């Protein structure tokens, strides 16, 4: 087999890429079906893509995808999303009813976290950051939109306490599952998960123009990593 330094064999590498590509295609197919036949609410479609593509980080971690693949995919996705703000490439994903660069920041966060934590051989923190954003923010938006009756405003943007509470709970659950799975079930991991959840909720609430898609994953991953180091759980 043909190999390159730092990469797995070419056949295995292409198999890894194919698995991720199939997953992304599957998520886009679900989003298309929901938009076409079940529910034309653009927010539902956006969150299906938002949450579904976030799970790619778990596949990358499980398959041990080389960092260069994740970084390259992030760059390509970032370019496509930037172009989509000018041309109707991703109209269903970018139409949020307000000025936002969230899709672009979401793509960028993937590349930064993969470059950072794959290099440190600590991919769990990249997964934590992305999943806190994809699941936490995704479900918070849906719950807030449907059940958010108690409102508050931040920088002129209306938020709901129901949505923010969902963000906190889901972020705590995601952080706990990943940290307990990699660091063990002890009081430190529970405390760190709680801190990450509250900080992630604050970052999501006080961000604007979609920058929370960058600050939440990076902030959550960095905070969990630093706190683990400080509490010497290795």
Rosetta silent file (secondary structure, phi, psi, omega in degrees, C-alpha in Angstrom):
SEQUENCE: XXXXXXXXXXXXXXXXXXXXXXXXXXXXXXXXXXXXXXXXXXXXXXXXXXXXXXXXXXXXXXXXXXXXXXXXXXXXXXXXXXXXXXXXXXXXXXXXXXXXXXXXXXXXXXXXXXXXXXXXXXXXXXXXXXXXXXXXXXXXXXXXXXXXXXXXXXXXXXXXXXXXXXXXXXXXXXXXXXXXXXXXXXXXXXXXXXXXXXXXXXXXXXXXXXXXXXXXXXXXXXXXXXXXXXXXXX
SCORE:     score description
SCORE:     0.000 S_00000001
   1 L     0.000  148.717  177.070    0.000    0.000    0.000 S_00000001
   2 L   -82.115  130.508  179.707    1.081    3.582   -0.625 S_00000001
   3 L  -128.409  157.261  174.171    1.711    5.524    2.567 S_00000001
   4 L  -125.307  147.893  179.122    2.701    9.066    3.485 S_00000001
   5 L   -57.294  132.975  176.873    4.439   10.165    6.700 S_00000001
   6 L    82.770   -6.250 -179.780    1.933   11.017    9.408 S_00000001
   7 L  -118.312  157.521  173.548   -1.014    9.559    7.478 S_00000001
   8 L   -74.609  176.786  179.117   -2.651    6.184    7.440 S_00000001
   9 L   -60.874  148.809 -177.006   -2.560    4.074    4.298 S_00000001
  10 H   -57.661  -45.541  178.484   -4.283    5.679    1.349 S_00000001
  11 H   -59.353  -42.761  179.321   -7.025    3.014    1.034 S_00000001
  12 H   -65.819  -40.379  179.567   -7.892    3.339    4.741 S_00000001
  13 H   -60.348  -44.411 -179.871   -7.817    7.124    4.527 S_00000001
  14 H   -68.555  -31.471  175.478  -10.269    7.155    1.646 S_00000001
  15 H   -65.540  -41.883  177.817  -12.514    4.712    3.512 S_00000001
  16 H   -61.201  -46.080  179.281  -12.539    7.079    6.496 S_00000001
  17 H   -63.007  -39.600 -179.332  -13.404   10.029    4.273 S_00000001
  18 H   -63.781  -39.918  179.614  -16.122    8.005    2.547 S_00000001
  19 H   -62.241  -44.860  179.472  -17.759    7.125    5.879 S_00000001
  20 H   -66.883  -40.770  179.099  -17.903   10.780    6.909 S_00000001
  21 H   -61.778  -39.914  178.401  -19.130   11.831    3.457 S_00000001
  22 H   -64.004  -41.016  179.069  -21.947    9.272    3.647 S_00000001
  23 H   -62.545  -47.256 -179.843  -22.948   10.594    7.067 S_00000001
  24 H   -61.379  -43.077  177.980  -23.025   14.209    5.857 S_00000001
  25 H   -61.356  -39.840  179.351  -25.025   13.184    2.778 S_00000001
  26 H   -62.261  -43.156  179.230  -27.457   11.305    5.041 S_00000001
  27 H   -65.023  -44.453  178.720  -27.986   14.399    7.214 S_00000001
  28 H   -64.426  -34.429  177.794  -28.514   16.619    4.180 S_00000001
  29 H   -66.166  -42.063  177.228  -30.969   14.073    2.780 S_00000001
  30 H   -62.420  -44.820 -179.859  -32.976   14.137    6.010 S_00000001
  31 H   -61.266  -41.939  178.467  -32.957   17.940    5.998 S_00000001
  32 H   -63.351  -43.711 -178.555  -34.144   17.973    2.367 S_00000001
  33 H   -63.389  -43.576  179.145  -36.924   15.470    3.112 S_00000001
  34 H   -62.669  -42.762 -179.781  -38.141   17.450    6.132 S_00000001
  35 H   -67.686  -33.867 -174.912  -38.089   20.672    4.118 S_00000001
  36 H   -85.275  -38.694 -169.775  -39.828   19.071    1.147 S_00000001
  37 H  -121.067  -27.523 -170.353  -42.434   16.831    2.730 S_00000001
  38 H  -107.410  -50.218 -172.533  -42.734   17.240    6.505 S_00000001
  39 L  -151.538  120.377 -176.893  -41.992   20.714    7.803 S_00000001
  40 L   -91.698    8.518  177.450  -41.067   23.814    5.852 S_00000001
  41 L   -66.618  115.556 -177.058  -39.874   25.724    8.919 S_00000001
  42 H   -63.003  -27.019  179.166  -36.330   26.815    7.927 S_00000001
  43 H   -67.239  -38.282  177.222  -35.226   26.799   11.573 S_00000001
  44 H   -62.949  -44.928 -179.622  -36.031   23.075   11.859 S_00000001
  45 H   -62.745  -44.970 -179.704  -34.055   22.342    8.702 S_00000001
  46 H   -60.296  -42.111 -176.799  -31.113   24.439    9.864 S_00000001
  47 H   -73.987  -28.652  173.077  -30.951   22.683   13.218 S_00000001
  48 H   -61.427  -45.499  178.499  -31.103   19.232   11.645 S_00000001
  49 H   -68.158  -42.698 -178.445  -27.998   20.171    9.662 S_00000001
  50 H   -58.232  -50.250 -178.212  -26.472   21.993   12.644 S_00000001
  51 H   -74.277  -44.380 -176.394  -26.810   19.038   15.010 S_00000001
  52 H   -62.619  -45.394 -179.698  -26.250   16.310   12.447 S_00000001
  53 H   -70.937  -25.988  176.693  -23.032   17.700   11.009 S_00000001
  54 H   -60.736  -31.823 -179.332  -21.732   18.353   14.513 S_00000001
  55 L   -69.696   -9.031  175.003  -21.661   14.606   15.070 S_00000001
  56 H   -58.084  -32.076 -178.623  -18.998   14.360   12.367 S_00000001
  57 H   -63.554  -32.070  176.818  -16.481   15.176   15.100 S_00000001
  58 H   -68.864  -40.225  176.594  -17.373   11.896   16.826 S_00000001
  59 H   -63.985  -42.620  179.284  -16.765    9.971   13.609 S_00000001
  60 H   -61.309  -39.914  178.025  -13.446   11.780   13.116 S_00000001
  61 H   -67.543  -48.634 -178.080  -12.442   10.879   16.675 S_00000001
  62 H   -63.653  -41.705 -177.711  -13.593    7.272   16.400 S_00000001
  63 H   -83.691   -6.866 -177.373  -11.987    6.742   12.984 S_00000001
  64 L    56.781   49.761  178.717   -8.822    8.619   13.995 S_00000001
  65 L   -62.118  134.289  176.497   -9.060   10.844   10.944 S_00000001
  66 L   -59.238  143.877 -176.646   -5.747   12.647   10.243 S_00000001
  67 H   -57.332  -36.432 -176.550   -5.839   16.287   11.299 S_00000001
  68 H   -61.302  -30.810  179.118   -5.030   17.503    7.788 S_00000001
  69 H   -68.635  -46.639  179.023   -8.303   16.004    6.539 S_00000001
  70 H   -63.880  -40.772 -179.849  -10.368   17.834    9.133 S_00000001
  71 H   -66.302  -43.594  179.037   -8.520   21.103    8.585 S_00000001
  72 H   -62.302  -44.363  178.768   -8.883   20.871    4.807 S_00000001
  73 H   -62.135  -38.439  178.487  -12.602   20.097    5.111 S_00000001
  74 H   -64.060  -42.296  179.380  -12.999   23.068    7.456 S_00000001
  75 H   -63.454  -46.518  179.877  -11.284   25.410    4.993 S_00000001
  76 H   -61.915  -44.329  179.789  -13.420   24.199    2.091 S_00000001
  77 H   -64.455  -37.938  179.425  -16.623   24.484    4.122 S_00000001
  78 H   -64.626  -42.081  178.447  -15.640   27.976    5.287 S_00000001
  79 H   -64.074  -44.202 -179.773  -15.048   29.139    1.713 S_00000001
  80 H   -62.606  -42.694 -179.274  -18.357   27.674    0.554 S_00000001
  81 H   -68.148  -36.091  176.209  -20.275   29.309    3.404 S_00000001
  82 H   -62.725  -44.321  178.386  -18.628   32.676    2.735 S_00000001
  83 H   -64.290  -31.287 -177.188  -19.628   32.447   -0.913 S_00000001
  84 H   -69.653  -18.533  176.710  -23.131   31.435    0.125 S_00000001
  85 L   -73.726  -20.103  179.042  -23.659   34.794    1.801 S_00000001
  86 L  -104.430  -34.687 -179.662  -23.352   36.409   -1.616 S_00000001
  87 L  -117.308  150.818 -176.262  -24.684   33.641   -3.860 S_00000001
  88 L   -77.352   60.583  179.429  -27.665   31.304   -3.151 S_00000001
  89 L   -82.104  -43.429 -178.895  -25.543   28.218   -2.523 S_00000001
  90 L  -126.573   59.569 -174.483  -26.969   27.371    0.908 S_00000001
  91 H   -61.671  -38.619 -178.118  -30.182   29.406    1.109 S_00000001
  92 H   -70.866  -26.849 -177.185  -31.962   27.091    3.520 S_00000001
  93 H   -86.593  -36.024 -175.453  -29.057   26.975    5.940 S_00000001
  94 H   -90.167  -10.974 -176.875  -28.134   30.644    5.996 S_00000001
  95 L   -81.164   91.261 -177.326  -31.642   32.121    6.074 S_00000001
  96 L  -108.395    0.467  178.759  -31.985   32.918    9.768 S_00000001
  97 L    80.204    8.699  177.835  -33.983   36.123    9.447 S_00000001
  98 L  -157.289  163.763  178.287  -31.120   38.271   10.732 S_00000001
  99 L   -70.167  124.201 -176.566  -27.559   39.164    9.834 S_00000001
 100 L  -157.291  141.358  174.259  -25.386   36.278   10.949 S_00000001
 101 L  -112.543   27.780 -174.556  -22.095   34.621   10.044 S_00000001
 102 H   -58.896  -42.749 -178.726  -22.894   31.598   12.178 S_00000001
 103 H   -63.633  -39.433  177.241  -22.451   28.979    9.463 S_00000001
 104 H   -64.115  -48.544 -179.152  -19.028   30.376    8.597 S_00000001
 105 H   -63.482  -33.865  177.993  -17.902   30.469   12.248 S_00000001
 106 H   -62.151  -43.998  178.566  -19.226   26.946   12.720 S_00000001
 107 H   -65.177  -42.473 -179.406  -17.008   25.691    9.893 S_00000001
 108 H   -62.831  -40.703 -177.215  -13.985   27.584   11.206 S_00000001
 109 H   -60.952  -35.428  176.399  -14.399   26.169   14.709 S_00000001
 110 H   -57.168  -51.583 -176.828  -14.071   22.621   13.345 S_00000001
 111 H   -63.212  -42.632 -179.274  -10.697   23.365   11.791 S_00000001
 112 H   -63.673  -46.814 -177.651   -9.315   25.195   14.810 S_00000001
 113 H   -67.775  -39.252  177.165  -10.329   22.510   17.282 S_00000001
 114 H   -64.756  -46.090  179.289   -9.070   19.652   15.119 S_00000001
 115 H   -60.270  -41.496 -176.634   -5.737   21.410   14.540 S_00000001
 116 H   -70.273  -57.189 -169.005   -5.389   22.184   18.240 S_00000001
 117 H   -89.948  -20.424  170.095   -6.441   18.987   19.956 S_00000001
 118 H   -67.747  -37.973  177.959   -5.410   16.443   17.339 S_00000001
 119 H   -62.613  -37.630  179.315   -1.908   17.915   17.691 S_00000001
 120 L   -83.279   -2.460 -176.357   -2.100   17.422   21.474 S_00000001
 121 L    58.313   39.597  177.719   -3.540   13.926   20.959 S_00000001
 122 L  -130.780   60.246 -174.037   -6.560   14.961   23.018 S_00000001
 123 H   -63.720  -17.642 -179.218   -9.411   14.771   20.475 S_00000001
 124 H   -61.481  -29.142 -179.710  -12.022   14.458   23.222 S_00000001
 125 H   -74.881  -34.745  173.674  -11.822   18.201   23.856 S_00000001
 126 H   -63.242  -43.716  178.297  -12.490   18.991   20.216 S_00000001
 127 H   -62.213  -42.493  179.574  -15.498   16.677   20.388 S_00000001
 128 H   -59.352  -48.263 -178.262  -16.674   18.336   23.595 S_00000001
 129 H   -61.989  -46.403 -178.405  -16.503   21.814   22.095 S_00000001
 130 H   -67.299  -41.688 -176.856  -18.276   20.939   18.873 S_00000001
 131 H   -72.952  -32.580  173.342  -20.997   18.858   20.524 S_00000001
 132 H   -60.206  -40.712  179.833  -21.720   21.492   23.164 S_00000001
 133 H   -71.580  -50.729 -173.038  -22.301   23.880   20.274 S_00000001
 134 H   -67.404  -50.803 -178.640  -24.202   21.563   17.943 S_00000001
 135 H   -78.761  -45.386 -178.140  -26.464   19.867   20.488 S_00000001
 136 H   -63.500  -56.065 -179.158  -26.629   22.600   23.123 S_00000001
 137 H   -68.485  -37.064 -179.220  -27.245   25.556   20.859 S_00000001
 138 H   -62.390  -49.968 -179.870  -29.292   23.511   18.409 S_00000001
 139 H   -71.846  -33.074  178.148  -31.770   22.220   20.959 S_00000001
 140 H   -61.268  -41.204  179.383  -31.806   25.527   22.840 S_00000001
 141 H   -65.017  -42.214 -178.867  -32.954   27.324   19.690 S_00000001
 142 H   -68.499  -44.563  179.114  -35.701   24.799   19.026 S_00000001
 143 H   -66.253  -42.735  179.956  -36.963   24.727   22.623 S_00000001
 144 H   -63.320  -38.698 -179.859  -36.741   28.488   22.921 S_00000001
 145 H   -68.344  -37.585 -174.295  -38.649   28.986   19.693 S_00000001
 146 H   -89.004  -38.952 -172.613  -41.411   26.556   20.625 S_00000001
 147 H  -120.732    2.624 -175.277  -41.718   26.931   24.399 S_00000001
 148 L   -76.725   92.945 -179.495  -39.843   30.135   25.201 S_00000001
 149 L  -100.601  -17.119 -179.499  -42.408   32.320   26.937 S_00000001
 150 L  -104.145  103.961 -170.275  -40.067   34.024   29.428 S_00000001
 151 E   -98.958  155.730  167.641  -37.993   36.469   27.399 S_00000001
 152 E  -149.741  161.066 -176.723  -34.943   38.616   28.012 S_00000001
 153 E  -119.051  139.237  175.758  -32.806   40.735   25.711 S_00000001
 154 E  -133.014  119.043 -178.508  -29.045   40.786   25.159 S_00000001
 155 L    54.266   36.934  178.389  -27.552   43.316   22.734 S_00000001
 156 L    80.927   -4.050  178.577  -31.008   43.838   21.273 S_00000001
 157 E   -95.914  133.060 -179.570  -31.486   40.119   20.594 S_00000001
 158 E   -84.604  127.456  177.101  -34.424   38.416   22.252 S_00000001
 159 E  -121.473  171.007  176.489  -33.615   35.220   24.127 S_00000001
 160 E  -127.750  148.015  178.038  -35.699   32.980   26.350 S_00000001
 161 H   -67.397  -31.327  177.480  -34.930   31.503   29.748 S_00000001
 162 H   -64.159  -42.871  178.009  -36.295   28.177   28.528 S_00000001
 163 H   -65.666  -42.552 -179.797  -33.795   28.138   25.673 S_00000001
 164 H   -66.047  -38.023  177.306  -30.899   29.159   27.923 S_00000001
 165 H   -64.682  -39.266  176.353  -31.811   26.490   30.468 S_00000001
 166 H   -61.472  -42.697  177.571  -31.831   23.921   27.665 S_00000001
 167 H   -58.088  -44.956 -179.255  -28.375   25.112   26.598 S_00000001
 168 H   -63.943  -47.796 -176.827  -27.084   24.660   30.155 S_00000001
 169 H   -65.132  -44.865 -178.629  -28.583   21.203   30.654 S_00000001
 170 H   -68.549  -39.910  177.627  -27.495   19.821   27.287 S_00000001
 171 H   -62.036  -40.986  177.686  -23.990   21.292   27.619 S_00000001
 172 H   -63.734  -43.180 -179.620  -23.675   19.713   31.050 S_00000001
 173 H   -64.243  -46.780 -179.781  -24.830   16.339   29.733 S_00000001
 174 H   -61.428  -48.969 -178.785  -22.476   16.419   26.734 S_00000001
 175 H   -61.540  -42.404 -179.552  -19.493   17.518   28.828 S_00000001
 176 H   -62.422  -46.818 -178.360  -20.218   14.913   31.514 S_00000001
 177 H   -60.710  -43.594 -177.958  -20.495   12.032   29.061 S_00000001
 178 H   -71.844  -45.102 -177.385  -17.232   12.888   27.318 S_00000001
 179 H   -70.409  -39.275  177.142  -15.207   13.698   30.431 S_00000001
 180 H   -65.926  -38.626  179.338  -16.463   10.719   32.412 S_00000001
 181 H   -66.632  -28.965 -176.584  -15.761    8.479   29.440 S_00000001
 182 H  -107.255  -26.245 -176.334  -12.182    9.740   29.091 S_00000001
 183 H  -111.634  -16.291 -179.011  -11.226   10.900   32.604 S_00000001
 184 L   103.673  160.232 -177.993  -13.317    8.685   34.839 S_00000001
 185 L   -88.769   98.323  178.277  -16.309    9.181   37.089 S_00000001
 186 L  -144.720  170.034 -174.290  -15.162   11.484   39.883 S_00000001
 187 H   -64.598  -30.167 -179.136  -16.311   14.733   41.470 S_00000001
 188 H   -63.451  -41.887 -178.140  -13.852   16.825   39.436 S_00000001
 189 H   -66.818  -34.707  177.829  -15.366   15.843   36.106 S_00000001
 190 H   -67.348  -42.308  179.536  -18.858   16.692   37.354 S_00000001
 191 H   -65.597  -43.837  179.582  -17.738   20.106   38.604 S_00000001
 192 H   -62.854  -41.766  178.523  -15.849   20.863   35.387 S_00000001
 193 H   -60.744  -39.336  179.455  -18.866   19.829   33.321 S_00000001
 194 H   -67.059  -43.011  178.579  -21.055   22.185   35.339 S_00000001
 195 H   -63.002  -45.400  178.587  -18.636   25.088   34.913 S_00000001
 196 H   -59.073  -42.051 -178.425  -18.370   24.437   31.175 S_00000001
 197 H   -61.884  -44.740 -179.196  -22.158   24.346   30.891 S_00000001
 198 H   -68.434  -40.991  179.505  -22.630   27.726   32.572 S_00000001
 199 H   -66.865  -41.829  178.784  -19.825   29.388   30.604 S_00000001
 200 H   -60.816  -40.949  178.732  -21.110   27.953   27.319 S_00000001
 201 H   -63.721  -42.093  177.802  -24.580   29.301   28.103 S_00000001
 202 H   -64.059  -42.380  179.115  -23.136   32.743   28.837 S_00000001
 203 H   -63.644  -39.241  179.265  -21.089   32.746   25.630 S_00000001
 204 H   -67.218  -39.301 -176.701  -24.142   31.760   23.613 S_00000001
 205 H   -71.879  -36.747 -172.361  -26.311   34.422   25.217 S_00000001
 206 H   -99.334    5.288  176.598  -23.875   37.323   24.899 S_00000001
 207 L   -89.264  159.198  179.172  -22.552   36.605   21.406 S_00000001
 208 L  -143.169  165.853 -178.028  -23.907   38.310   18.284 S_00000001
 209 L    57.744   24.786  177.874  -23.731   37.980   14.484 S_00000001
 210 L    79.859    7.228 -177.306  -23.424   34.226   14.931 S_00000001
 211 L   -69.188  -13.232  176.301  -20.011   34.449   16.616 S_00000001
 212 H   -62.740  -24.181  176.117  -21.281   32.053   19.304 S_00000001
 213 H   -69.020   -9.254  174.000  -20.620   29.290   16.766 S_00000001
 214 H  -108.185  -47.544 -175.667  -16.956   30.119   17.330 S_00000001
 215 H   -68.571  -37.866 -178.113  -16.815   31.279   20.948 S_00000001
 216 H   -66.826  -53.274 -179.927  -18.917   28.443   22.391 S_00000001
 217 H   -64.857  -42.708  179.837  -16.989   25.465   20.945 S_00000001
 218 H   -67.728  -43.933 -179.581  -13.566   27.075   21.426 S_00000001
 219 H   -64.873  -42.701 -179.726  -14.400   28.403   24.865 S_00000001
 220 H   -64.555  -46.540 -178.961  -15.947   25.135   26.063 S_00000001
 221 H   -64.580  -45.904 -178.798  -13.078   22.989   24.786 S_00000001
 222 H   -64.467  -42.327 -179.626  -10.374   25.323   26.107 S_00000001
 223 H   -63.376  -46.808  179.315  -12.027   25.666   29.513 S_00000001
 224 H   -61.015  -43.051 -179.190  -12.458   21.912   29.952 S_00000001
 225 H   -63.098  -47.284 -178.086   -8.860   21.292   28.875 S_00000001
 226 H   -65.301  -43.598 -179.128   -7.381   23.928   31.205 S_00000001
 227 H   -65.419  -38.289  176.280   -9.465   22.852   34.195 S_00000001
 228 H   -61.827  -43.677  179.194   -8.519   19.215   33.682 S_00000001
 229 H   -62.689  -43.461 -177.464   -4.862   20.228   33.594 S_00000001
 230 H   -65.889  -34.612 -179.258   -5.183   22.371   36.708 S_00000001
 231 L   -89.474    3.216  172.753   -6.886   19.612   38.667 S_00000001
 232 L    50.414   57.122 -179.279   -4.225   17.128   37.510 S_00000001
 233 L   -89.508   -0.874  178.961   -6.621   14.378   36.497 S_00000001
 234 L   -81.266    0.000    0.000   -4.114   12.672   34.222 S_00000001
